[in-house]
Amino acid sequence: MEGTSEQLWVVVGVDGSDSSRYALEWSANQAVQRGRGLTILTAVGPPDAAGAFREIVPRGGEQETSDRLRDAQALLDYARDWILRLFPELSVRTRMPTSRAADALLDEAKQPDTSAVVVGSRGLGGLASAFVGSVGIELAAHSPVPVIVLPKKHEAAHSTKGRVVVGVDGSDSSRRAVEFAFAQARWTEAELVAVCAWQPMAAFVSAMGPVPPEAFDDEAVEATARRTAEAELEDMREAYADVAVDLRTVRAHPVVAILEAATPADLVVVGSRGRGGFRGLMLGSVSQSVLHGAHGPVAVVR
């Protein structure tokens, strides 16, 4: 069933892999919960889409291209029919652009009626698709809307409630992630776990000159981290008073703190860059490490 032009859509990329199947199920559930439609997309790249590897990846001819188009359409039809059996009330549309998967999904992300893009973290095996996992990284670095990446296997994706875990560090990117996390927690009636990681400062400032006494005081550093997190959460707590919040200040690297706070059932939310991020880098190191290490869905918010 096609939706109206005013409707917002969740876009999900599928390629026939287990990873994209979980992404499809998860995104459909999210769309139903938030009253949005679902756009199912599979990309059929041009023969030279392998880029630098085009000499070792067979190009094929017109017959192979027509076969790929036929297979892609069959995949879209199957995915649409299957998801409508699970969620018959859902508005579903399909897209089959002839471009690289990352380019196709990014084009869809830039549409004014797109609210989020969902992909699996790994695609099909084999040389030609060995770099499918990079699609999520590329999207997260450039998408104007949140990008949610699901692991290869995510059991009971449409029925598990879980929590929403968000990394907090006081940066602009973090604030946007916190806003998304609060909204997600409200829609899914989930608890919000805000994680603010801190580390002893002496090791970082010693190379910059005299070390102030407070740099050796872990309690002072933790108190500063908590004040930063509380200030960042204050406005959202008021706007989302019905969301239960568990603020945790943890002495650890941010990646370790976030991953240890999350279970596979939880949605982890991170900003695309944190403090100290450089413009022009594809994606912050914390965001990338969380994407690679998480056992559940990760949302990256720019």
C-alpha positions as CSV (number, residue, x, y, z in Angstrom):
1,M,0.0,0.0,0.0
2,E,1.4,3.4,-0.9
3,G,1.3,6.3,1.6
4,T,0.4,9.9,1.2
5,S,3.0,12.5,0.1
6,E,3.0,14.1,3.6
7,Q,4.0,10.8,5.3
8,L,7.5,10.3,6.7
9,W,9.4,7.2,5.7
10,V,12.0,4.9,7.2
11,V,14.4,3.7,4.5
12,V,16.0,0.2,4.8
13,G,18.6,-1.3,2.5
14,V,18.3,-5.0,1.6
15,D,20.6,-7.4,-0.2
16,G,19.3,-10.8,0.6
17,S,21.7,-11.4,3.6
18,D,20.8,-12.3,7.1
19,S,22.0,-8.9,8.2
20,S,19.6,-7.0,5.9
21,R,16.7,-9.3,6.8
22,Y,17.1,-8.3,10.5
23,A,17.4,-4.7,9.4
24,L,14.2,-5.0,7.4
25,E,12.3,-6.5,10.3
26,W,13.6,-4.0,12.8
27,S,12.9,-1.0,10.6
28,A,9.4,-2.2,9.9
29,N,8.6,-2.4,13.6
30,Q,10.0,1.1,14.1
31,A,7.9,2.4,11.3
32,V,4.8,0.9,12.7
33,Q,5.5,2.2,16.2
34,R,6.1,5.8,14.9
35,G,3.4,5.9,12.4
36,R,5.7,6.1,9.4
37,G,6.0,4.3,6.1
38,L,8.7,1.9,5.0
39,T,10.9,2.3,1.9
40,I,12.6,-1.0,0.9
41,L,15.6,-0.3,-1.3
42,T,18.1,-2.6,-3.1
43,A,20.7,-1.1,-5.3
44,V,21.8,-2.6,-8.6
45,G,25.2,-1.0,-9.2
46,P,26.7,-0.4,-12.7
47,P,29.2,-3.0,-14.0
48,D,32.1,-0.9,-12.9
49,A,30.8,-0.3,-9.4
50,A,33.7,-2.3,-8.0
51,G,35.9,0.7,-8.5
52,A,39.6,-0.1,-7.9
53,F,38.7,-3.8,-7.9
54,R,36.9,-3.8,-11.3
55,E,39.7,-5.7,-13.0
56,I,39.3,-8.7,-10.7
57,V,35.5,-8.6,-10.3
58,P,33.8,-9.9,-13.4
59,R,31.9,-7.2,-15.3
60,G,29.6,-9.4,-17.1
61,G,27.5,-8.4,-20.1
62,E,24.0,-7.3,-20.9
63,Q,22.6,-10.7,-20.0
64,E,24.2,-10.6,-16.6
65,T,22.9,-7.1,-16.0
66,S,19.4,-8.2,-16.9
67,D,19.7,-11.2,-14.6
68,R,20.8,-8.9,-11.7
69,L,17.9,-6.6,-12.3
70,R,15.5,-9.5,-12.4
71,D,17.0,-10.9,-9.1
72,A,16.8,-7.6,-7.5
73,Q,13.2,-7.1,-8.4
74,A,12.4,-10.6,-7.0
75,L,14.2,-9.7,-3.8
76,L,12.2,-6.5,-3.4
77,D,8.9,-8.3,-4.1
78,Y,9.7,-11.0,-1.6
79,A,10.8,-8.5,1.0
80,R,7.7,-6.4,0.5
81,D,5.3,-9.4,0.7
82,W,7.1,-10.9,3.7
83,I,7.1,-7.7,5.7
84,L,3.4,-7.0,4.9
85,R,2.5,-10.4,6.3
86,L,4.2,-9.4,9.6
87,F,2.9,-5.8,9.6
88,P,-0.2,-5.7,7.4
89,E,-1.0,-2.1,8.5
90,L,2.3,-0.8,7.3
91,S,2.6,1.5,4.2
92,V,5.4,0.0,2.0
93,R,7.1,1.2,-1.1
94,T,10.1,-0.1,-3.0
95,R,13.1,1.4,-4.8
96,M,15.6,-0.2,-7.1
97,P,18.2,2.4,-8.2
98,T,21.0,1.5,-10.6
99,S,23.9,2.9,-8.5
100,R,26.2,2.0,-5.6
101,A,24.4,1.0,-2.5
102,A,25.9,3.8,-0.4
103,D,25.1,6.4,-3.1
104,A,21.5,5.1,-3.5
105,L,20.8,5.1,0.2
106,L,22.4,8.5,0.7
107,D,20.3,10.0,-2.1
108,E,17.2,8.5,-0.3
109,A,18.4,9.9,3.0
110,K,18.4,13.4,1.5
111,Q,14.8,13.3,0.5
112,P,12.6,15.6,2.7
113,D,10.2,12.8,3.7
114,T,13.0,10.5,4.9
115,S,13.3,10.3,8.7
116,A,16.0,7.6,9.1
117,V,18.0,5.0,7.2
118,V,18.5,1.4,8.4
119,V,21.1,-1.0,7.1
120,G,22.8,-4.3,8.1
121,S,26.4,-4.3,9.2
122,R,27.4,-7.0,6.9
123,G,26.2,-8.2,3.5
124,L,26.6,-11.3,1.5
125,G,29.9,-13.2,1.5
126,G,32.4,-13.3,-1.4
127,L,34.9,-11.0,-3.0
128,A,32.5,-8.7,-4.8
129,S,30.6,-7.9,-1.6
130,A,33.5,-8.0,0.9
131,F,33.2,-4.3,1.5
132,V,29.4,-4.2,2.1
133,G,30.1,-3.4,5.8
134,S,31.5,-0.1,4.8
135,V,28.1,1.1,3.5
136,G,27.0,1.8,7.1
137,I,30.2,3.7,7.8
138,E,29.9,5.8,4.7
139,L,26.2,6.5,5.3
140,A,26.8,7.4,9.0
141,A,29.4,9.9,7.9
142,H,27.3,11.8,5.4
143,S,23.6,11.1,6.0
144,P,21.6,14.2,7.1
145,V,19.2,11.8,9.0
146,P,20.0,9.2,11.6
147,V,21.5,6.0,10.3
148,I,20.8,2.8,12.2
149,V,23.1,-0.2,11.7
150,L,22.1,-3.7,12.8
151,P,24.4,-6.6,13.4
152,K,24.5,-9.7,11.3
153,K,22.2,-11.5,13.7
154,H,19.7,-9.8,16.0
155,E,17.3,-12.3,17.4
156,A,13.6,-11.3,17.9
157,A,14.2,-7.9,16.3
158,H,10.6,-6.9,16.2
159,S,9.5,-8.1,19.6
160,T,12.4,-7.2,21.9
161,K,11.8,-3.9,23.8
162,G,15.2,-3.3,25.4
163,R,16.5,0.1,26.4
164,V,18.0,3.1,24.7
165,V,21.7,3.7,25.5
166,V,23.2,7.0,24.5
167,G,26.8,8.4,24.8
168,V,27.0,11.8,26.4
169,D,30.1,14.1,26.2
170,G,28.8,17.7,26.0
171,S,29.6,18.1,22.3
172,D,27.1,19.4,19.7
173,S,27.0,15.9,18.1
174,S,26.3,14.4,21.4
175,R,23.4,16.8,22.1
176,R,21.7,15.8,18.8
177,A,22.2,12.1,19.7
178,V,20.6,12.7,23.1
179,E,17.6,14.4,21.5
180,F,17.1,11.4,19.2
181,A,17.6,9.0,22.0
182,F,14.9,10.7,24.2
183,A,12.4,10.6,21.3
184,Q,13.2,7.0,20.6
185,A,12.8,6.0,24.3
186,R,9.4,7.7,24.4
187,W,8.1,6.1,21.3
188,T,9.2,2.6,22.4
189,E,8.4,3.2,26.1
190,A,11.9,2.2,26.9
191,E,14.3,3.3,29.7
192,L,17.0,5.7,28.6
193,V,20.6,5.0,29.9
194,A,22.9,8.0,29.4
195,V,26.6,7.0,29.6
196,C,29.2,9.7,30.3
197,A,32.7,8.2,30.3
198,W,35.6,9.9,32.0
199,Q,39.3,9.1,32.3
200,P,42.1,10.5,34.6
201,M,43.3,13.7,33.2
202,A,47.0,13.7,34.4
203,A,48.2,11.5,31.5
204,F,46.6,13.8,29.0
205,V,47.8,17.2,30.4
206,S,51.3,16.2,31.5
207,A,52.6,16.7,28.0
208,M,51.1,20.2,27.8
209,G,53.0,21.7,30.8
210,P,52.6,21.8,34.6
211,V,50.0,19.5,35.8
212,P,47.3,21.1,38.1
213,P,46.6,19.3,41.3
214,E,43.0,18.6,40.3
215,A,44.2,16.5,37.4
216,F,45.2,13.8,39.9
217,D,41.8,14.0,41.7
218,D,39.6,11.3,40.2
219,E,36.6,12.5,42.3
220,A,36.9,16.0,40.8
221,V,37.2,14.7,37.3
222,E,34.1,12.5,37.8
223,A,32.2,15.4,39.3
224,T,33.0,17.5,36.3
225,A,31.9,14.8,33.9
226,R,28.6,14.4,35.8
227,R,27.9,18.1,35.7
228,T,28.5,18.1,32.0
229,A,26.1,15.2,31.5
230,E,23.5,16.7,33.8
231,A,23.6,20.0,31.9
232,E,23.3,18.2,28.6
233,L,20.3,16.2,29.7
234,E,18.4,19.0,31.6
235,D,16.3,20.4,28.7
236,M,15.5,16.9,27.3
237,R,14.4,15.7,30.8
238,E,11.9,18.6,30.9
239,A,10.7,18.0,27.3
240,Y,10.4,14.2,27.9
241,A,9.3,14.1,31.5
242,D,7.7,10.6,31.0
243,V,11.1,9.0,30.0
244,A,12.9,7.3,32.8
245,V,16.6,8.2,32.8
246,D,19.5,6.4,34.3
247,L,22.7,8.5,34.2
248,R,25.9,6.6,34.5
249,T,29.4,8.3,34.9
250,V,31.9,5.6,34.2
251,R,35.7,5.6,34.5
252,A,36.6,4.1,31.2
253,H,37.2,4.8,27.5
254,P,33.9,5.9,25.9
255,V,33.7,2.9,23.6
256,V,34.2,0.5,26.5
257,A,31.7,2.3,28.7
258,I,29.0,2.4,26.0
259,L,29.4,-1.2,24.9
260,E,29.4,-2.5,28.5
261,A,26.2,-0.6,29.3
262,A,24.3,-2.1,26.3
263,T,22.8,-5.6,25.8
264,P,22.1,-7.0,22.3
265,A,18.4,-5.9,22.8
266,D,19.3,-2.3,23.3
267,L,19.5,0.5,20.8
268,V,22.8,2.4,21.2
269,V,22.8,6.0,20.1
270,V,26.1,7.9,19.4
271,G,27.0,11.2,17.7
272,S,29.0,11.1,14.5
273,R,31.7,13.0,16.2
274,G,32.6,13.8,19.8
275,R,34.9,16.2,21.5
276,G,38.1,16.6,19.5
277,G,36.6,15.4,16.2
278,F,38.0,16.9,13.1
279,R,36.0,18.1,10.2
280,G,36.7,16.1,7.1
281,L,37.2,12.8,8.9
282,M,34.6,10.2,7.7
283,L,33.4,9.3,11.1
284,G,34.6,9.7,14.7
285,S,36.7,6.9,16.1
286,V,34.3,6.3,19.0
287,S,31.3,6.0,16.6
288,Q,33.2,3.6,14.3
289,S,34.4,1.5,17.2
290,V,30.9,1.2,18.7
291,L,29.6,0.2,15.3
292,H,32.1,-2.6,15.0
293,G,31.8,-3.8,18.6
294,A,28.1,-3.6,19.3
295,H,25.9,-6.7,19.4
296,G,22.7,-4.8,18.8
297,P,21.5,-1.9,16.7
298,V,23.5,1.3,16.7
299,A,22.1,4.7,15.6
300,V,24.6,7.3,14.5
301,V,23.3,10.9,14.6
302,R,25.1,13.7,12.8
